[in-house]
Amino acid sequence: MDLKGKRIVCGAKSVKKALEREGVSSLWLARDASEEVVAPLRELAERRSVPVDETRTMRELGKAASIEIGSAAVALLK
């Protein structure tokens, strides 16, 4: 998963806003994130027909997004 040079947003709040604006083309949710954090994002993505990948950990998502901490959610913007 290489997100360098691509327009992304990280974190549940930022991803939720992007999904609400219908500006997301792909979504990654960390498999080790709290279900209460990722469930609303998953549901919103399904309503918007955005593909969701839940195979990576918070640490892997943070690294892919070039941030020093883990992230529960990362979205690729349209």
N, CA, C, O and CB atoms as a CASP TS submission, in Angstrom:
PFRMAT TS
TARGET T0000
AUTHOR 0000-0000-0000
METHOD Language model
MODEL 1
PARENT N/A
ATOM      1  N   MET     1       0.856  -1.183   0.000  1.00  0.00           N
ATOM      2  CA  MET     1       0.000   0.000   0.000  1.00  0.00           C
ATOM      3  C   MET     1       0.893   1.235   0.000  1.00  0.00           C
ATOM      4  O   MET     1       1.577   1.517   0.983  1.00  0.00           O
ATOM      5  CB  MET     1      -0.969   0.004   1.232  1.00  0.00           C
ATOM      6  N   ASP     2       0.880   1.949  -1.084  1.00  0.00           N
ATOM      7  CA  ASP     2       1.724   3.137  -1.209  1.00  0.00           C
ATOM      8  C   ASP     2       0.839   4.360  -1.432  1.00  0.00           C
ATOM      9  O   ASP     2       0.205   4.509  -2.477  1.00  0.00           O
ATOM     10  CB  ASP     2       2.746   2.975  -2.373  1.00  0.00           C
ATOM     11  N   LEU     3       0.813   5.223  -0.433  1.00  0.00           N
ATOM     12  CA  LEU     3      -0.035   6.420  -0.506  1.00  0.00           C
ATOM     13  C   LEU     3       0.784   7.693  -0.690  1.00  0.00           C
ATOM     14  O   LEU     3       0.233   8.794  -0.669  1.00  0.00           O
ATOM     15  CB  LEU     3      -0.885   6.538   0.752  1.00  0.00           C
ATOM     16  N   LYS     4       2.095   7.551  -0.871  1.00  0.00           N
ATOM     17  CA  LYS     4       2.939   8.733  -1.033  1.00  0.00           C
ATOM     18  C   LYS     4       2.561   9.493  -2.291  1.00  0.00           C
ATOM     19  O   LYS     4       2.418   8.916  -3.370  1.00  0.00           O
ATOM     20  CB  LYS     4       4.419   8.340  -1.078  1.00  0.00           C
ATOM     21  N   GLY     5       2.403  10.790  -2.130  1.00  0.00           N
ATOM     22  CA  GLY     5       2.072  11.647  -3.252  1.00  0.00           C
ATOM     23  C   GLY     5       0.593  11.667  -3.606  1.00  0.00           C
ATOM     24  O   GLY     5       0.185  12.342  -4.551  1.00  0.00           O
ATOM     25  N   LYS     6      -0.206  10.929  -2.850  1.00  0.00           N
ATOM     26  CA  LYS     6      -1.645  10.898  -3.121  1.00  0.00           C
ATOM     27  C   LYS     6      -2.372  11.754  -2.100  1.00  0.00           C
ATOM     28  O   LYS     6      -1.883  11.965  -0.990  1.00  0.00           O
ATOM     29  CB  LYS     6      -2.185   9.447  -3.096  1.00  0.00           C
ATOM     30  N   ARG     7      -3.536  12.243  -2.480  1.00  0.00           N
ATOM     31  CA  ARG     7      -4.344  13.065  -1.566  1.00  0.00           C
ATOM     32  C   ARG     7      -5.111  12.145  -0.619  1.00  0.00           C
ATOM     33  O   ARG     7      -5.979  11.379  -1.037  1.00  0.00           O
ATOM     34  CB  ARG     7      -5.332  13.993  -2.359  1.00  0.00           C
ATOM     35  N   ILE     8      -4.770  12.239   0.664  1.00  0.00           N
ATOM     36  CA  ILE     8      -5.398  11.389   1.671  1.00  0.00           C
ATOM     37  C   ILE     8      -5.805  12.215   2.878  1.00  0.00           C
ATOM     38  O   ILE     8      -5.347  13.342   3.062  1.00  0.00           O
ATOM     39  CB  ILE     8      -4.454  10.258   2.094  1.00  0.00           C
ATOM     40  N   VAL     9      -6.665  11.641   3.691  1.00  0.00           N
ATOM     41  CA  VAL     9      -6.950  12.174   5.019  1.00  0.00           C
ATOM     42  C   VAL     9      -6.816  11.023   6.001  1.00  0.00           C
ATOM     43  O   VAL     9      -7.093   9.870   5.671  1.00  0.00           O
ATOM     44  CB  VAL     9      -8.379  12.833   5.092  1.00  0.00           C
ATOM     45  N   CYS    10      -6.388  11.355   7.215  1.00  0.00           N
ATOM     46  CA  CYS    10      -6.170  10.353   8.255  1.00  0.00           C
ATOM     47  C   CYS    10      -6.994  10.689   9.485  1.00  0.00           C
ATOM     48  O   CYS    10      -7.254  11.856   9.780  1.00  0.00           O
ATOM     49  CB  CYS    10      -4.679  10.256   8.620  1.00  0.00           C
ATOM     50  N   GLY    11      -7.393   9.659  10.190  1.00  0.00           N
ATOM     51  CA  GLY    11      -8.124   9.838  11.436  1.00  0.00           C
ATOM     52  C   GLY    11      -9.623   9.791  11.215  1.00  0.00           C
ATOM     53  O   GLY    11     -10.131  10.202  10.171  1.00  0.00           O
ATOM     54  N   ALA    12     -10.315   9.284  12.215  1.00  0.00           N
ATOM     55  CA  ALA    12     -11.755   9.046  12.106  1.00  0.00           C
ATOM     56  C   ALA    12     -12.551  10.320  11.805  1.00  0.00           C
ATOM     57  O   ALA    12     -13.445  10.299  10.959  1.00  0.00           O
ATOM     58  CB  ALA    12     -12.267   8.424  13.385  1.00  0.00           C
ATOM     59  N   LYS    13     -12.242  11.408  12.474  1.00  0.00           N
ATOM     60  CA  LYS    13     -13.018  12.645  12.275  1.00  0.00           C
ATOM     61  C   LYS    13     -12.839  13.204  10.866  1.00  0.00           C
ATOM     62  O   LYS    13     -13.815  13.582  10.218  1.00  0.00           O
ATOM     63  CB  LYS    13     -12.605  13.703  13.307  1.00  0.00           C
ATOM     64  N   SER    14     -11.604  13.256  10.395  1.00  0.00           N
ATOM     65  CA  SER    14     -11.335  13.783   9.056  1.00  0.00           C
ATOM     66  C   SER    14     -11.914  12.887   7.977  1.00  0.00           C
ATOM     67  O   SER    14     -12.431  13.371   6.970  1.00  0.00           O
ATOM     68  CB  SER    14      -9.840  13.947   8.842  1.00  0.00           C
ATOM     69  N   VAL    15     -11.827  11.581   8.186  1.00  0.00           N
ATOM     70  CA  VAL    15     -12.371  10.638   7.216  1.00  0.00           C
ATOM     71  C   VAL    15     -13.893  10.758   7.168  1.00  0.00           C
ATOM     72  O   VAL    15     -14.486  10.709   6.091  1.00  0.00           O
ATOM     73  CB  VAL    15     -11.952   9.192   7.565  1.00  0.00           C
ATOM     74  N   LYS    16     -14.520  10.914   8.324  1.00  0.00           N
ATOM     75  CA  LYS    16     -15.978  11.057   8.357  1.00  0.00           C
ATOM     76  C   LYS    16     -16.418  12.285   7.564  1.00  0.00           C
ATOM     77  O   LYS    16     -17.375  12.216   6.792  1.00  0.00           O
ATOM     78  CB  LYS    16     -16.480  11.156   9.812  1.00  0.00           C
ATOM     79  N   LYS    17     -15.728  13.403   7.751  1.00  0.00           N
ATOM     80  CA  LYS    17     -16.067  14.623   7.018  1.00  0.00           C
ATOM     81  C   LYS    17     -15.915  14.418   5.514  1.00  0.00           C
ATOM     82  O   LYS    17     -16.761  14.859   4.736  1.00  0.00           O
ATOM     83  CB  LYS    17     -15.184  15.789   7.482  1.00  0.00           C
ATOM     84  N   ALA    18     -14.842  13.752   5.106  1.00  0.00           N
ATOM     85  CA  ALA    18     -14.618  13.516   3.681  1.00  0.00           C
ATOM     86  C   ALA    18     -15.698  12.593   3.105  1.00  0.00           C
ATOM     87  O   ALA    18     -16.169  12.808   1.988  1.00  0.00           O
ATOM     88  CB  ALA    18     -13.220  12.907   3.451  1.00  0.00           C
ATOM     89  N   LEU    19     -16.086  11.573   3.865  1.00  0.00           N
ATOM     90  CA  LEU    19     -17.155  10.676   3.413  1.00  0.00           C
ATOM     91  C   LEU    19     -18.480  11.421   3.288  1.00  0.00           C
ATOM     92  O   LEU    19     -19.238  11.186   2.347  1.00  0.00           O
ATOM     93  CB  LEU    19     -17.308   9.492   4.381  1.00  0.00           C
ATOM     94  N   GLU    20     -18.758  12.304   4.217  1.00  0.00           N
ATOM     95  CA  GLU    20     -20.003  13.076   4.179  1.00  0.00           C
ATOM     96  C   GLU    20     -20.046  14.005   2.965  1.00  0.00           C
ATOM     97  O   GLU    20     -21.118  14.273   2.422  1.00  0.00           O
ATOM     98  CB  GLU    20     -20.162  13.893   5.468  1.00  0.00           C
ATOM     99  N   ARG    21     -18.878  14.493   2.543  1.00  0.00           N
ATOM    100  CA  ARG    21     -18.793  15.361   1.361  1.00  0.00           C
ATOM    101  C   ARG    21     -18.764  14.550   0.062  1.00  0.00           C
ATOM    102  O   ARG    21     -18.735  15.111  -1.033  1.00  0.00           O
ATOM    103  CB  ARG    21     -17.547  16.248   1.447  1.00  0.00           C
ATOM    104  N   GLU    22     -18.771  13.223   0.205  1.00  0.00           N
ATOM    105  CA  GLU    22     -18.689  12.296  -0.936  1.00  0.00           C
ATOM    106  C   GLU    22     -17.412  12.511  -1.735  1.00  0.00           C
ATOM    107  O   GLU    22     -17.413  12.470  -2.965  1.00  0.00           O
ATOM    108  CB  GLU    22     -19.907  12.463  -1.853  1.00  0.00           C
ATOM    109  N   GLY    23     -16.322  12.743  -1.006  1.00  0.00           N
ATOM    110  CA  GLY    23     -15.049  12.993  -1.666  1.00  0.00           C
ATOM    111  C   GLY    23     -14.038  11.876  -1.509  1.00  0.00           C
ATOM    112  O   GLY    23     -12.839  12.102  -1.672  1.00  0.00           O
ATOM    113  N   VAL    24     -14.506  10.656  -1.192  1.00  0.00           N
ATOM    114  CA  VAL    24     -13.589   9.543  -0.930  1.00  0.00           C
ATOM    115  C   VAL    24     -13.727   8.480  -2.015  1.00  0.00           C
ATOM    116  O   VAL    24     -14.838   8.092  -2.378  1.00  0.00           O
ATOM    117  CB  VAL    24     -13.859   8.928   0.464  1.00  0.00           C
ATOM    118  N   SER    25     -12.584   8.009  -2.532  1.00  0.00           N
ATOM    119  CA  SER    25     -12.635   6.939  -3.527  1.00  0.00           C
ATOM    120  C   SER    25     -12.315   5.576  -2.929  1.00  0.00           C
ATOM    121  O   SER    25     -12.782   4.559  -3.442  1.00  0.00           O
ATOM    122  CB  SER    25     -11.674   7.236  -4.656  1.00  0.00           C
ATOM    123  N   SER    26     -11.525   5.529  -1.848  1.00  0.00           N
ATOM    124  CA  SER    26     -11.194   4.275  -1.156  1.00  0.00           C
ATOM    125  C   SER    26     -10.994   4.559   0.324  1.00  0.00           C
ATOM    126  O   SER    26     -10.574   5.647   0.717  1.00  0.00           O
ATOM    127  CB  SER    26      -9.918   3.613  -1.764  1.00  0.00           C
ATOM    128  N   LEU    27     -11.305   3.550   1.138  1.00  0.00           N
ATOM    129  CA  LEU    27     -11.192   3.706   2.588  1.00  0.00           C
ATOM    130  C   LEU    27     -10.486   2.506   3.188  1.00  0.00           C
ATOM    131  O   LEU    27     -10.781   1.363   2.838  1.00  0.00           O
ATOM    132  CB  LEU    27     -12.578   3.886   3.231  1.00  0.00           C
ATOM    133  N   TRP    28      -9.552   2.766   4.095  1.00  0.00           N
ATOM    134  CA  TRP    28      -8.889   1.721   4.854  1.00  0.00           C
ATOM    135  C   TRP    28      -9.243   1.915   6.320  1.00  0.00           C
ATOM    136  O   TRP    28      -9.093   3.010   6.861  1.00  0.00           O
ATOM    137  CB  TRP    28      -7.342   1.745   4.634  1.00  0.00           C
ATOM    138  N   LEU    29      -9.713   0.852   6.959  1.00  0.00           N
ATOM    139  CA  LEU    29     -10.018   0.866   8.384  1.00  0.00           C
ATOM    140  C   LEU    29      -9.106  -0.148   9.061  1.00  0.00           C
ATOM    141  O   LEU    29      -8.950  -1.271   8.580  1.00  0.00           O
ATOM    142  CB  LEU    29     -11.532   0.546   8.654  1.00  0.00           C
ATOM    143  N   ALA    30      -8.510   0.248  10.168  1.00  0.00           N
ATOM    144  CA  ALA    30      -7.590  -0.640  10.881  1.00  0.00           C
ATOM    145  C   ALA    30      -8.354  -1.777  11.540  1.00  0.00           C
ATOM    146  O   ALA    30      -9.372  -1.565  12.199  1.00  0.00           O
ATOM    147  CB  ALA    30      -6.786   0.142  11.934  1.00  0.00           C
ATOM    148  N   ARG    31      -7.842  -2.991  11.350  1.00  0.00           N
ATOM    149  CA  ARG    31      -8.509  -4.157  11.929  1.00  0.00           C
ATOM    150  C   ARG    31      -8.391  -4.207  13.452  1.00  0.00           C
ATOM    151  O   ARG    31      -9.159  -4.904  14.114  1.00  0.00           O
ATOM    152  CB  ARG    31      -7.934  -5.426  11.334  1.00  0.00           C
ATOM    153  N   ASP    32      -7.429  -3.467  14.006  1.00  0.00           N
ATOM    154  CA  ASP    32      -7.251  -3.468  15.457  1.00  0.00           C
ATOM    155  C   ASP    32      -7.786  -2.193  16.119  1.00  0.00           C
ATOM    156  O   ASP    32      -7.530  -1.947  17.298  1.00  0.00           O
ATOM    157  CB  ASP    32      -5.783  -3.636  15.791  1.00  0.00           C
ATOM    158  N   ALA    33      -8.518  -1.398  15.367  1.00  0.00           N
ATOM    159  CA  ALA    33      -9.120  -0.178  15.929  1.00  0.00           C
ATOM    160  C   ALA    33     -10.403  -0.550  16.679  1.00  0.00           C
ATOM    161  O   ALA    33     -10.995  -1.605  16.451  1.00  0.00           O
ATOM    162  CB  ALA    33      -9.424   0.872  14.800  1.00  0.00           C
ATOM    163  N   SER    34     -10.806   0.331  17.561  1.00  0.00           N
ATOM    164  CA  SER    34     -12.038   0.134  18.313  1.00  0.00           C
ATOM    165  C   SER    34     -13.235   0.072  17.368  1.00  0.00           C
ATOM    166  O   SER    34     -13.373   0.910  16.476  1.00  0.00           O
ATOM    167  CB  SER    34     -12.226   1.257  19.345  1.00  0.00           C
ATOM    168  N   GLU    35     -14.091  -0.911  17.565  1.00  0.00           N
ATOM    169  CA  GLU    35     -15.265  -1.075  16.718  1.00  0.00           C
ATOM    170  C   GLU    35     -16.179   0.142  16.796  1.00  0.00           C
ATOM    171  O   GLU    35     -16.815   0.499  15.804  1.00  0.00           O
ATOM    172  CB  GLU    35     -16.031  -2.331  17.114  1.00  0.00           C
ATOM    173  N   GLU    36     -16.253   0.777  17.950  1.00  0.00           N
ATOM    174  CA  GLU    36     -17.127   1.952  18.059  1.00  0.00           C
ATOM    175  C   GLU    36     -16.597   3.141  17.255  1.00  0.00           C
ATOM    176  O   GLU    36     -17.352   4.059  16.935  1.00  0.00           O
ATOM    177  CB  GLU    36     -17.284   2.353  19.524  1.00  0.00           C
ATOM    178  N   VAL    37     -15.324   3.128  16.933  1.00  0.00           N
ATOM    179  CA  VAL    37     -14.739   4.182  16.099  1.00  0.00           C
ATOM    180  C   VAL    37     -14.962   3.886  14.614  1.00  0.00           C
ATOM    181  O   VAL    37     -15.353   4.773  13.855  1.00  0.00           O
ATOM    182  CB  VAL    37     -13.230   4.324  16.393  1.00  0.00           C
ATOM    183  N   VAL    38     -14.712   2.639  14.199  1.00  0.00           N
ATOM    184  CA  VAL    38     -14.753   2.324  12.772  1.00  0.00           C
ATOM    185  C   VAL    38     -16.140   1.951  12.242  1.00  0.00           C
ATOM    186  O   VAL    38     -16.398   2.097  11.047  1.00  0.00           O
ATOM    187  CB  VAL    38     -13.813   1.206  12.494  1.00  0.00           C
ATOM    188  N   ALA    39     -17.028   1.477  13.103  1.00  0.00           N
ATOM    189  CA  ALA    39     -18.361   1.046  12.632  1.00  0.00           C
ATOM    190  C   ALA    39     -19.128   2.159  11.911  1.00  0.00           C
ATOM    191  O   ALA    39     -19.679   1.909  10.839  1.00  0.00           O
ATOM    192  CB  ALA    39     -19.191   0.549  13.811  1.00  0.00           C
ATOM    193  N   PRO    40     -19.183   3.379  12.461  1.00  0.00           N
ATOM    194  CA  PRO    40     -19.903   4.446  11.743  1.00  0.00           C
ATOM    195  C   PRO    40     -19.269   4.787  10.390  1.00  0.00           C
ATOM    196  O   PRO    40     -19.972   5.131   9.440  1.00  0.00           O
ATOM    197  CB  PRO    40     -19.955   5.701  12.605  1.00  0.00           C
ATOM    198  N   LEU    41     -17.946   4.690  10.308  1.00  0.00           N
ATOM    199  CA  LEU    41     -17.257   4.972   9.049  1.00  0.00           C
ATOM    200  C   LEU    41     -17.567   3.883   8.023  1.00  0.00           C
ATOM    201  O   LEU    41     -17.803   4.174   6.850  1.00  0.00           O
ATOM    202  CB  LEU    41     -15.731   5.083   9.276  1.00  0.00           C
ATOM    203  N   ARG    42     -17.562   2.630   8.472  1.00  0.00           N
ATOM    204  CA  ARG    42     -17.885   1.512   7.593  1.00  0.00           C
ATOM    205  C   ARG    42     -19.299   1.665   7.027  1.00  0.00           C
ATOM    206  O   ARG    42     -19.519   1.482   5.830  1.00  0.00           O
ATOM    207  CB  ARG    42     -17.752   0.177   8.349  1.00  0.00           C
ATOM    208  N   GLU    43     -20.243   1.999   7.892  1.00  0.00           N
ATOM    209  CA  GLU    43     -21.637   2.155   7.474  1.00  0.00           C
ATOM    210  C   GLU    43     -21.793   3.299   6.466  1.00  0.00           C
ATOM    211  O   GLU    43     -22.492   3.161   5.462  1.00  0.00           O
ATOM    212  CB  GLU    43     -22.533   2.406   8.697  1.00  0.00           C
ATOM    213  N   LEU    44     -21.139   4.419   6.742  1.00  0.00           N
ATOM    214  CA  LEU    44     -21.216   5.561   5.833  1.00  0.00           C
ATOM    215  C   LEU    44     -20.574   5.228   4.483  1.00  0.00           C
ATOM    216  O   LEU    44     -21.092   5.614   3.435  1.00  0.00           O
ATOM    217  CB  LEU    44     -20.532   6.790   6.458  1.00  0.00           C
ATOM    218  N   ALA    45     -19.459   4.520   4.511  1.00  0.00           N
ATOM    219  CA  ALA    45     -18.788   4.117   3.267  1.00  0.00           C
ATOM    220  C   ALA    45     -19.689   3.188   2.451  1.00  0.00           C
ATOM    221  O   ALA    45     -19.763   3.310   1.228  1.00  0.00           O
ATOM    222  CB  ALA    45     -17.438   3.418   3.576  1.00  0.00           C
ATOM    223  N   GLU    46     -20.364   2.273   3.117  1.00  0.00           N
ATOM    224  CA  GLU    46     -21.268   1.361   2.411  1.00  0.00           C
ATOM    225  C   GLU    46     -22.409   2.133   1.752  1.00  0.00           C
ATOM    226  O   GLU    46     -22.786   1.842   0.617  1.00  0.00           O
ATOM    227  CB  GLU    46     -21.833   0.304   3.380  1.00  0.00           C
ATOM    228  N   ARG    47     -22.956   3.116   2.464  1.00  0.00           N
ATOM    229  CA  ARG    47     -24.036   3.932   1.893  1.00  0.00           C
ATOM    230  C   ARG    47     -23.559   4.732   0.684  1.00  0.00           C
ATOM    231  O   ARG    47     -24.339   5.001  -0.230  1.00  0.00           O
ATOM    232  CB  ARG    47     -24.598   4.881   2.953  1.00  0.00           C
ATOM    233  N   ARG    48     -22.293   5.109   0.678  1.00  0.00           N
ATOM    234  CA  ARG    48     -21.730   5.910  -0.410  1.00  0.00           C
ATOM    235  C   ARG    48     -21.072   5.043  -1.490  1.00  0.00           C
ATOM    236  O   ARG    48     -20.522   5.565  -2.461  1.00  0.00           O
ATOM    237  CB  ARG    48     -20.713   6.898   0.148  1.00  0.00           C
ATOM    238  N   SER    49     -21.130   3.727  -1.316  1.00  0.00           N
ATOM    239  CA  SER    49     -20.516   2.767  -2.257  1.00  0.00           C
ATOM    240  C   SER    49     -19.011   2.962  -2.392  1.00  0.00           C
ATOM    241  O   SER    49     -18.454   2.870  -3.486  1.00  0.00           O
ATOM    242  CB  SER    49     -21.164   2.892  -3.629  1.00  0.00           C
ATOM    243  N   VAL    50     -18.366   3.234  -1.263  1.00  0.00           N
ATOM    244  CA  VAL    50     -16.911   3.386  -1.226  1.00  0.00           C
ATOM    245  C   VAL    50     -16.306   2.051  -0.786  1.00  0.00           C
ATOM    246  O   VAL    50     -16.705   1.506   0.243  1.00  0.00           O
ATOM    247  CB  VAL    50     -16.479   4.555  -0.257  1.00  0.00           C
ATOM    248  N   PRO    51     -15.349   1.518  -1.553  1.00  0.00           N
ATOM    249  CA  PRO    51     -14.717   0.259  -1.152  1.00  0.00           C
ATOM    250  C   PRO    51     -13.935   0.417   0.156  1.00  0.00           C
ATOM    251  O   PRO    51     -13.259   1.422   0.377  1.00  0.00           O
ATOM    252  CB  PRO    51     -13.784  -0.243  -2.264  1.00  0.00           C
ATOM    253  N   VAL    52     -14.045  -0.600   1.014  1.00  0.00           N
ATOM    254  CA  VAL    52     -13.408  -0.574   2.331  1.00  0.00           C
ATOM    255  C   VAL    52     -12.457  -1.761   2.458  1.00  0.00           C
ATOM    256  O   VAL    52     -12.823  -2.896   2.152  1.00  0.00           O
ATOM    257  CB  VAL    52     -14.474  -0.600   3.466  1.00  0.00           C
ATOM    258  N   ASP    53     -11.241  -1.489   2.909  1.00  0.00           N
ATOM    259  CA  ASP    53     -10.238  -2.521   3.161  1.00  0.00           C
ATOM    260  C   ASP    53      -9.977  -2.530   4.668  1.00  0.00           C
ATOM    261  O   ASP    53      -9.670  -1.491   5.253  1.00  0.00           O
ATOM    262  CB  ASP    53      -8.905  -2.259   2.336  1.00  0.00           C
ATOM    263  N   GLU    54     -10.096  -3.695   5.292  1.00  0.00           N
ATOM    264  CA  GLU    54      -9.871  -3.804   6.737  1.00  0.00           C
ATOM    265  C   GLU    54      -8.796  -4.835   7.066  1.00  0.00           C
ATOM    266  O   GLU    54      -8.908  -5.561   8.054  1.00  0.00           O
ATOM    267  CB  GLU    54     -11.172  -4.169   7.448  1.00  0.00           C
ATOM    268  N   THR    55      -7.762  -4.899   6.241  1.00  0.00           N
ATOM    269  CA  THR    55      -6.734  -5.922   6.423  1.00  0.00           C
ATOM    270  C   THR    55      -5.480  -5.415   7.137  1.00  0.00           C
ATOM    271  O   THR    55      -4.615  -6.215   7.492  1.00  0.00           O
ATOM    272  CB  THR    55      -6.348  -6.483   5.088  1.00  0.00           C
ATOM    273  N   ARG    56      -5.368  -4.128   7.350  1.00  0.00           N
ATOM    274  CA  ARG    56      -4.147  -3.576   7.948  1.00  0.00           C
ATOM    275  C   ARG    56      -4.376  -3.118   9.388  1.00  0.00           C
ATOM    276  O   ARG    56      -5.510  -2.917   9.823  1.00  0.00           O
ATOM    277  CB  ARG    56      -3.634  -2.405   7.110  1.00  0.00           C
ATOM    278  N   THR    57      -3.271  -2.960  10.111  1.00  0.00           N
ATOM    279  CA  THR    57      -3.339  -2.497  11.498  1.00  0.00           C
ATOM    280  C   THR    57      -3.234  -0.973  11.553  1.00  0.00           C
ATOM    281  O   THR    57      -2.923  -0.322  10.556  1.00  0.00           O
ATOM    282  CB  THR    57      -2.217  -3.144  12.345  1.00  0.00           C
ATOM    283  N   MET    58      -3.498  -0.425  12.725  1.00  0.00           N
ATOM    284  CA  MET    58      -3.368   1.021  12.917  1.00  0.00           C
ATOM    285  C   MET    58      -1.946   1.477  12.611  1.00  0.00           C
ATOM    286  O   MET    58      -1.736   2.508  11.972  1.00  0.00           O
ATOM    287  CB  MET    58      -3.755   1.412  14.357  1.00  0.00           C
ATOM    288  N   ARG    59      -0.997   0.714  13.065  1.00  0.00           N
ATOM    289  CA  ARG    59       0.409   1.062  12.835  1.00  0.00           C
ATOM    290  C   ARG    59       0.734   1.071  11.338  1.00  0.00           C
ATOM    291  O   ARG    59       1.394   1.988  10.848  1.00  0.00           O
ATOM    292  CB  ARG    59       1.334   0.074  13.572  1.00  0.00           C
ATOM    293  N   GLU    60       0.269   0.048  10.617  1.00  0.00           N
ATOM    294  CA  GLU    60       0.516  -0.024   9.176  1.00  0.00           C
ATOM    295  C   GLU    60      -0.137   1.144   8.439  1.00  0.00           C
ATOM    296  O   GLU    60       0.455   1.708   7.519  1.00  0.00           O
ATOM    297  CB  GLU    60      -0.002  -1.352   8.614  1.00  0.00           C
ATOM    298  N   LEU    61      -1.348   1.505   8.839  1.00  0.00           N
ATOM    299  CA  LEU    61      -2.023   2.633   8.195  1.00  0.00           C
ATOM    300  C   LEU    61      -1.291   3.940   8.466  1.00  0.00           C
ATOM    301  O   LEU    61      -1.142   4.768   7.567  1.00  0.00           O
ATOM    302  CB  LEU    61      -3.471   2.736   8.678  1.00  0.00           C
ATOM    303  N   GLY    62      -0.832   4.130   9.702  1.00  0.00           N
ATOM    304  CA  GLY    62      -0.074   5.333  10.021  1.00  0.00           C
ATOM    305  C   GLY    62       1.199   5.434   9.200  1.00  0.00           C
ATOM    306  O   GLY    62       1.540   6.499   8.685  1.00  0.00           O
ATOM    307  N   LYS    63       1.897   4.313   9.085  1.00  0.00           N
ATOM    308  CA  LYS    63       3.136   4.295   8.301  1.00  0.00           C
ATOM    309  C   LYS    63       2.848   4.585   6.829  1.00  0.00           C
ATOM    310  O   LYS    63       3.569   5.360   6.200  1.00  0.00           O
ATOM    311  CB  LYS    63       3.848   2.932   8.444  1.00  0.00           C
ATOM    312  N   ALA    64       1.811   3.977   6.280  1.00  0.00           N
ATOM    313  CA  ALA    64       1.452   4.201   4.871  1.00  0.00           C
ATOM    314  C   ALA    64       1.074   5.655   4.619  1.00  0.00           C
ATOM    315  O   ALA    64       1.282   6.182   3.526  1.00  0.00           O
ATOM    316  CB  ALA    64       0.292   3.284   4.462  1.00  0.00           C
ATOM    317  N   ALA    65       0.514   6.300   5.646  1.00  0.00           N
ATOM    318  CA  ALA    65       0.103   7.697   5.519  1.00  0.00           C
ATOM    319  C   ALA    65       1.236   8.667   5.886  1.00  0.00           C
ATOM    320  O   ALA    65       1.049   9.884   5.888  1.00  0.00           O
ATOM    321  CB  ALA    65      -1.114   7.963   6.403  1.00  0.00           C
ATOM    322  N   SER    66       2.391   8.116   6.191  1.00  0.00           N
ATOM    323  CA  SER    66       3.582   8.913   6.549  1.00  0.00           C
ATOM    324  C   SER    66       3.373   9.756   7.802  1.00  0.00           C
ATOM    325  O   SER    66       3.824  10.899   7.880  1.00  0.00           O
ATOM    326  CB  SER    66       3.965   9.822   5.393  1.00  0.00           C
ATOM    327  N   ILE    67       2.679   9.169   8.785  1.00  0.00           N
ATOM    328  CA  ILE    67       2.557   9.836  10.079  1.00  0.00           C
ATOM    329  C   ILE    67       3.217   8.948  11.134  1.00  0.00           C
ATOM    330  O   ILE    67       3.383   7.746  10.928  1.00  0.00           O
ATOM    331  CB  ILE    67       1.051  10.122  10.439  1.00  0.00           C
ATOM    332  N   GLU    68       3.586   9.542  12.246  1.00  0.00           N
ATOM    333  CA  GLU    68       4.368   8.825  13.243  1.00  0.00           C
ATOM    334  C   GLU    68       3.529   8.049  14.246  1.00  0.00           C
ATOM    335  O   GLU    68       4.078   7.368  15.112  1.00  0.00           O
ATOM    336  CB  GLU    68       5.234   9.783  13.973  1.00  0.00           C
ATOM    337  N   ILE    69       2.223   8.140  14.145  1.00  0.00           N
ATOM    338  CA  ILE    69       1.350   7.411  15.046  1.00  0.00           C
ATOM    339  C   ILE    69       0.413   6.538  14.227  1.00  0.00           C
ATOM    340  O   ILE    69       0.305   6.700  13.012  1.00  0.00           O
ATOM    341  CB  ILE    69       0.554   8.378  15.953  1.00  0.00           C
ATOM    342  N   GLY    70      -0.256   5.623  14.887  1.00  0.00           N
ATOM    343  CA  GLY    70      -1.220   4.786  14.195  1.00  0.00           C
ATOM    344  C   GLY    70      -2.466   5.564  13.830  1.00  0.00           C
ATOM    345  O   GLY    70      -2.742   6.618  14.402  1.00  0.00           O
ATOM    346  N   SER    71      -3.220   5.040  12.872  1.00  0.00           N
ATOM    347  CA  SER    71      -4.451   5.676  12.455  1.00  0.00           C
ATOM    348  C   SER    71      -5.536   4.627  12.300  1.00  0.00           C
ATOM    349  O   SER    71      -5.310   3.572  11.708  1.00  0.00           O
ATOM    350  CB  SER    71      -4.252   6.452  11.148  1.00  0.00           C
ATOM    351  N   ALA    72      -6.713   4.917  12.832  1.00  0.00           N
ATOM    352  CA  ALA    72      -7.835   3.980  12.716  1.00  0.00           C
ATOM    353  C   ALA    72      -8.402   3.980  11.318  1.00  0.00           C
ATOM    354  O   ALA    72      -8.971   2.983  10.874  1.00  0.00           O
ATOM    355  CB  ALA    72      -8.929   4.324  13.716  1.00  0.00           C
ATOM    356  N   ALA    73      -8.250   5.098  10.614  1.00  0.00           N
ATOM    357  CA  ALA    73      -8.834   5.214   9.274  1.00  0.00           C
ATOM    358  C   ALA    73      -7.991   6.113   8.390  1.00  0.00           C
ATOM    359  O   ALA    73      -7.437   7.118   8.834  1.00  0.00           O
ATOM    360  CB  ALA    73     -10.264   5.754   9.353  1.00  0.00           C
ATOM    361  N   VAL    74      -7.909   5.722   7.124  1.00  0.00           N
ATOM    362  CA  VAL    74      -7.231   6.522   6.102  1.00  0.00           C
ATOM    363  C   VAL    74      -8.116   6.473   4.858  1.00  0.00           C
ATOM    364  O   VAL    74      -8.575   5.404   4.455  1.00  0.00           O
ATOM    365  CB  VAL    74      -5.757   5.985   5.800  1.00  0.00           C
ATOM    366  N   ALA    75      -8.347   7.623   4.262  1.00  0.00           N
ATOM    367  CA  ALA    75      -9.175   7.696   3.062  1.00  0.00           C
ATOM    368  C   ALA    75      -8.388   8.321   1.915  1.00  0.00           C
ATOM    369  O   ALA    75      -7.669   9.304   2.092  1.00  0.00           O
ATOM    370  CB  ALA    75     -10.460   8.504   3.336  1.00  0.00           C
ATOM    371  N   LEU    76      -8.543   7.728   0.745  1.00  0.00           N
ATOM    372  CA  LEU    76      -7.978   8.277  -0.485  1.00  0.00           C
ATOM    373  C   LEU    76      -9.045   9.189  -1.081  1.00  0.00           C
ATOM    374  O   LEU    76     -10.173   8.762  -1.328  1.00  0.00           O
ATOM    375  CB  LEU    76      -7.542   7.134  -1.504  1.00  0.00           C
ATOM    376  N   LEU    77      -8.680  10.439  -1.307  1.00  0.00           N
ATOM    377  CA  LEU    77      -9.628  11.415  -1.820  1.00  0.00           C
ATOM    378  C   LEU    77      -9.743  11.324  -3.332  1.00  0.00           C
ATOM    379  O   LEU    77      -8.809  10.921  -4.026  1.00  0.00           O
ATOM    380  CB  LEU    77      -9.218  12.819  -1.410  1.00  0.00           C
ATOM    381  N   LYS    78     -10.913  11.708  -3.822  1.00  0.00           N
ATOM    382  CA  LYS    78     -11.159  11.731  -5.271  1.00  0.00           C
ATOM    383  C   LYS    78     -10.375  12.851  -5.914  1.00  0.00           C
ATOM    384  O   LYS    78     -10.448  13.037  -7.128  1.00  0.00           O
ATOM    385  CB  LYS    78     -12.659  11.893  -5.575  1.00  0.00           C
TER
END
